[in-house]
Amino acid sequence: MDASRNWWGDSAGPNNWPQNPGGTGDEVSTFVNVLPFVNAPPAEAPIPPPTGVLKTGLVTTGALVSWNPSPHPEVTGYRVFWNLTTDWWKPGYASSSMDVGASTSAHLPVGIGPDATVAIRAYAADGRESWYSSWNAFGSLTANIQTSVENELPSLTPALSTYPNPFRGTLTVRVTSPHRDGLHLVVVDLQGRTVHTVKQPFALAGTNEFTMDLSGLPSGAYLIRNLAEPMSGASIVTHVR
C-alpha cells in the first residue's frame, strides 16, 4: 500500500522498519510504503478524498471504475490504486497505481477480479494529495453501467445521450458504441469553440457512462459530441448557473 507524502505526527517520520528505522512518529506496518514523508504538518486544509467509487465494468480485458468529481477547488487530478487481492500475504497485494489526470474514470488492466481492491486519491497542482477513498473490493462495488466483454458488438446502434437537461454544473453523458474505439467527448459553444474535452482511450464496446464537471462554463446552450464515434450523433444541452 502506498502511504507516501503523509504527516506522521513527528518530524522524524513514521516508526517503520526498515524504510525509516529512526522514525519516532506513528507506527506503520512494513507492508506500507511511507517514503517520501513530510516532516511538518501541512499548513493548508487537507484535500478530501474522492467519493462515489463505482465499477462500470468487470470484463476479460480489465475493469472500468468511475468516481465523483471532487468539489475541492484545488484538485487538478486523480490517482487510482489497486491490489489484485484483499489478502496481504498473497501475490498481488502490493499496490499498483495510475495517474489519470482530471478524468473521473479509469480502465484497470487484465487480472482484476472480484477479490481485487481499488481506491482513489485526489491531488492538487502543488503536490498535495488527499488520503485514499475507502478501499473497496470489486465484488462489493455497486455496478453503474455494465459494459460488454466483447470488443465488437455489431448489433448495437451508436448513440449518445445526456442527463439532466437542463443541468447545473455536472452533466452525465451516456455513450453506446459497437466498437472499442475509446471516447473523445467535446463540448462546443454556440460560437463553434470547443470549451471542454474528455478523452478515455479504454472505453469498451457497449454502453459507458461518464460525468463531466462543467460548472466553470457560463449559462447557455452547448453541443456534446463523441468524435471517436461520429455516427452516435450529438446532444444539445442547456447549462443553468
Order of alpha helices (4+ residues) and beta strands (2+ residues): beta-beta-beta-beta-beta-beta-beta-beta-beta-beta-beta-beta-beta-beta
